[in-house]
Amino acid sequence: MSNSIKIIFCSLIVIVVFGTCRQQQTTQVKGEDSFIKGTAQFLADESFKPILEQEVYVFKSLYKEANPVLIYKSENELLKLFLEDSIRVAIMSRELKPDELQILKSRNFPPDVNRFAIDAVALIVNEQSADTTISVKQVKDMLNGKIMTDKNIVFDNPNSSLVRYLKELSGNKELKQKNIYALESNKDVIKYVSTHPQSIGIVGFSWLDDPDKDYADAVAKVKIVGVKDESNDKVPTEYFKPNQTTLALKQYPLSRGLYILNSTGKMGLAAGFSAFVLSDPGQRIILKSGLLPDSIPQREMILKK
């Protein structure tokens, strides 16, 4: 092979290798996410879809190059994927248990955990129902089959965070009494109660505030029941309905926190979205939704004579 041919051959190899490296680098850069740019997947509890959709909408309108993709699952499905390291960001209604946390620590991905809101678990009845109040003890007794009632108790699907909450509240690991039914979603619960006067529904409060058109008529045909907690030293005989005031004062007894768990280990889009939700604009979205923000935004007032 002549020297000139060797030089041309070597030059072609260098060009091909350089071009391949440049292509790989370009693909890698495009696939990366930063604090306010790029695409990242988030596992999200389907129970909180209404408020999370609002947060994502505002975040994307502020940061045009950001694309947080929320994958909605039941709590059981979400946890399985999160602990299997399928997706490293989860939005859910509890912190991890010690054994779950250890799984992530063993992979050197301990999560950054931030609570951003407090939700209420609301009890609803049909607008025609005479029931307006209930106690925490009565709720527990109903879930354990200790109270004879002709009412059907309905809630969302068996793998949800709400069902897990009710099991922990009642101490009942099964919830298989004959008048207790799991449906598919919070919407299904609201629609069922709106057409069945002899029923009690248990739903996340965020589904009752500013509902979408496809179930707004059903929300208008149900009412929220007041709940008292006999174990509350300050107000053991008073009934409270869920709202921001009763949640802030810890008067409404059925509540749960909302958390973002980020185990990506980097300052990427997961950290950026988490920071936004915890910021003043993000907390104002929570405030407007009817839930209780983790940190209540301050209002500035100018007084003029």
C-alpha positions in Angstrom: 0.0 0.0 0.0 1.5 3.4 -1.0 2.1 6.1 1.6 -0.6 8.3 0.0 -3.2 5.6 0.2 -2.2 4.9 3.9 -2.6 8.6 4.7 -6.1 8.7 3.1 -7.1 5.5 4.8 -6.0 6.7 8.2 -7.6 10.1 7.7 -11.0 8.4 6.9 -10.7 6.3 10.2 -10.0 9.5 12.2 -13.0 11.3 10.6 -15.4 8.4 11.3 -14.2 8.0 14.9 -14.4 11.7 15.5 -17.8 11.9 14.0 -19.1 9.0 16.0 -17.7 10.6 19.3 -19.4 13.9 18.4 -22.7 12.2 17.7 -22.5 10.3 21.1 -21.6 13.5 22.9 -24.5 15.4 21.3 -27.0 12.6 22.1 -25.7 12.5 25.7 -26.1 16.3 26.1 -29.6 16.2 24.7 -30.6 13.4 27.0 -29.3 15.2 30.1 -31.6 17.3 32.3 -30.6 20.3 34.3 -32.4 22.4 37.1 -34.8 24.0 34.6 -34.2 22.1 31.3 -34.6 18.7 29.8 -36.9 15.8 30.4 -37.2 13.7 33.5 -39.7 11.1 34.7 -41.5 11.3 38.0 -43.6 8.5 39.7 -46.6 10.2 41.2 -49.5 8.9 43.4 -52.6 9.0 41.2 -54.6 10.2 44.3 -53.0 13.6 43.9 -53.3 14.1 40.2 -55.4 17.3 40.4 -52.9 19.4 42.3 -49.8 17.9 40.6 -51.2 18.7 37.2 -51.5 22.4 38.3 -47.9 22.4 39.6 -46.6 20.9 36.3 -48.6 23.3 34.1 -47.2 26.4 35.8 -43.7 25.0 36.0 -43.6 24.3 32.3 -45.1 27.7 31.4 -42.3 29.4 33.4 -39.5 27.2 32.1 -40.2 26.4 28.4 -37.3 23.9 28.0 -38.4 21.9 31.1 -40.5 18.7 30.6 -41.3 16.9 33.8 -43.2 13.7 32.8 -45.5 12.4 35.6 -46.3 8.7 35.6 -49.4 8.1 37.7 -49.6 4.9 39.7 -51.2 3.5 42.8 -49.0 3.7 45.9 -48.1 0.0 45.8 -47.1 0.1 42.1 -45.2 3.3 42.6 -43.2 2.0 45.5 -42.3 -1.2 43.6 -40.9 0.8 40.7 -39.2 3.3 42.9 -37.4 0.7 45.0 -36.5 -1.3 41.9 -34.6 1.8 40.7 -36.8 2.1 37.6 -37.4 5.8 38.2 -35.6 7.7 40.9 -38.2 10.3 41.8 -41.5 9.6 43.6 -44.3 11.8 44.8 -46.3 10.1 47.5 -48.2 10.5 50.7 -45.7 9.1 53.2 -42.0 8.9 53.9 -40.1 5.6 53.4 -40.0 3.0 56.1 -36.6 2.1 57.5 -36.3 -1.1 55.4 -37.3 0.7 52.2 -34.8 3.5 52.9 -32.1 1.0 53.4 -32.6 -0.4 49.9 -31.9 2.9 48.4 -29.0 3.6 50.8 -27.4 0.3 49.8 -27.3 1.5 46.2 -25.8 4.8 47.3 -28.9 6.7 46.3 -30.4 8.0 49.7 -33.4 10.1 48.8 -33.8 13.8 49.4 -37.2 14.0 51.1 -39.4 17.2 51.2 -43.0 17.6 52.4 -44.8 20.2 50.3 -48.5 20.0 51.3 -51.0 18.5 53.7 -54.1 16.7 52.3 -57.3 15.8 54.1 -59.0 12.5 53.9 -62.7 13.5 53.4 -65.8 11.5 54.1 -68.7 12.3 51.8 -72.4 11.3 51.7 -75.2 11.9 49.2 -76.9 15.3 49.3 -80.1 13.5 50.3 -78.5 11.9 53.3 -79.3 13.0 56.8 -75.8 12.2 58.1 -73.7 15.3 58.7 -71.3 14.2 61.4 -69.2 11.2 62.5 -66.4 10.5 65.0 -63.0 8.9 64.4 -64.1 6.0 66.6 -67.1 5.4 64.5 -65.0 5.4 61.3 -62.7 2.8 62.8 -65.6 0.7 64.0 -67.2 0.8 60.6 -64.0 -0.3 58.9 -63.7 -3.1 61.4 -67.3 -4.2 61.0 -68.2 -3.4 64.6 -71.1 -1.1 63.7 -74.1 -2.5 62.0 -75.0 -0.2 59.1 -77.0 -0.5 55.9 -74.7 2.0 54.2 -72.0 0.9 51.7 -68.6 2.3 52.4 -66.6 2.9 49.2 -63.1 4.1 48.4 -60.6 4.0 45.6 -58.6 1.0 44.4 -57.1 -1.6 46.8 -53.5 -0.6 46.1 -54.0 3.0 46.8 -52.4 5.2 49.5 -55.8 6.0 50.8 -56.5 2.3 51.5 -53.2 2.0 53.2 -54.1 5.0 55.3 -57.4 3.5 56.3 -55.8 0.2 57.2 -53.3 2.0 59.5 -56.1 4.1 61.0 -58.4 1.1 61.8 -55.7 -1.4 62.5 -57.5 -3.7 60.0 -55.1 -5.3 57.4 -57.9 -6.6 55.2 -61.0 -4.3 55.0 -63.1 -7.2 53.7 -66.4 -6.6 55.5 -69.4 -7.2 53.2 -70.5 -3.6 53.0 -67.0 -2.2 52.2 -66.1 -1.8 48.5 -63.0 -0.7 46.6 -63.7 0.9 43.3 -61.1 2.2 40.7 -60.5 5.9 41.5 -61.5 8.9 43.6 -63.7 10.0 40.7 -65.6 6.7 40.8 -66.2 7.1 44.5 -67.6 10.6 44.1 -69.9 9.5 41.2 -71.1 6.4 43.2 -72.0 8.4 46.2 -73.7 11.1 44.1 -76.2 8.4 42.8 -76.5 6.2 46.0 -78.1 7.9 49.0 -77.2 4.9 51.2 -73.5 5.2 50.9 -70.4 6.8 52.5 -67.4 7.6 50.4 -63.8 8.2 51.5 -61.7 10.4 49.1 -58.8 12.8 49.0 -60.0 16.3 49.6 -58.2 17.7 46.5 -60.7 15.9 44.3 -63.6 17.9 45.8 -62.1 21.4 45.2 -62.5 22.8 41.6 -63.3 19.5 40.0 -63.0 18.8 36.2 -66.1 19.0 34.0 -66.3 15.2 33.7 -67.3 14.8 37.4 -68.2 18.3 38.6 -72.0 17.5 38.5 -71.3 14.5 40.8 -69.4 16.7 43.3 -72.4 19.1 43.4 -74.5 16.1 44.6 -72.4 15.1 47.6 -71.7 16.8 50.9 -68.7 16.6 53.3 -69.2 15.1 56.7 -67.9 16.8 59.9 -65.5 14.6 61.9 -64.6 14.8 65.6 -61.7 13.2 67.4 -62.5 12.2 70.9 -58.8 11.8 71.7 -58.1 15.5 70.9 -57.4 17.1 74.3 -58.4 20.6 73.1 -61.6 19.9 71.1 -62.8 16.3 71.9 -66.5 17.1 71.3 -66.4 19.4 68.3 -66.9 18.4 64.7 -64.7 19.8 61.9 -64.8 19.7 58.2 -61.6 19.7 56.2 -60.2 23.1 55.1 -56.9 25.0 55.4 -57.8 26.4 58.8 -58.8 23.2 60.5 -55.7 21.4 59.0 -53.4 24.2 60.1 -54.8 24.2 63.6 -54.8 20.3 63.6 -58.5 20.2 64.4 -59.5 18.0 61.5 -58.2 14.6 62.4 -57.9 12.8 59.1 -54.9 14.2 57.3 -51.7 13.1 55.5 -48.6 14.8 54.1 -47.5 14.9 50.5 -43.8 14.3 49.8 -41.3 14.5 47.0 -38.6 11.8 47.2 -35.6 12.5 44.9 -32.9 9.8 44.8 -31.2 11.0 41.5 -28.2 12.3 43.4 -27.8 15.3 41.1 -29.0 18.9 40.6 -31.3 17.9 37.7 -34.9 18.6 36.8 -36.1 16.6 39.7 -34.3 19.0 42.1 -35.6 21.9 40.1 -39.2 20.9 40.1 -39.0 20.0 43.9 -37.5 23.5 44.5 -40.3 25.1 42.6 -43.1 23.2 44.4 -41.5 24.3 47.7 -41.0 27.9 46.6 -43.5 30.7 47.1 -45.2 30.3 43.7 -45.5 26.6 44.1 -46.9 26.9 47.6 -49.4 29.5 46.4 -50.7 26.9 43.9 -51.2 24.5 46.9 -53.0 27.3 48.8 -55.3 28.0 45.9 -56.2 24.4 45.5 -57.7 24.2 49.0 -54.9 22.0 50.5 -52.6 23.2 53.2 -49.1 24.3 51.9 -46.2 23.1 53.9 -45.1 26.7 54.3 -48.0 29.2 54.1 -47.1 32.1 51.7 -47.0 35.5 53.3 -49.3 38.3 52.2 -47.9 41.8 52.1 -50.4 44.5 53.0 -49.9 48.3 52.5 -52.0 50.4 54.8 -52.8 53.9 53.7 -54.3 56.7 55.8 
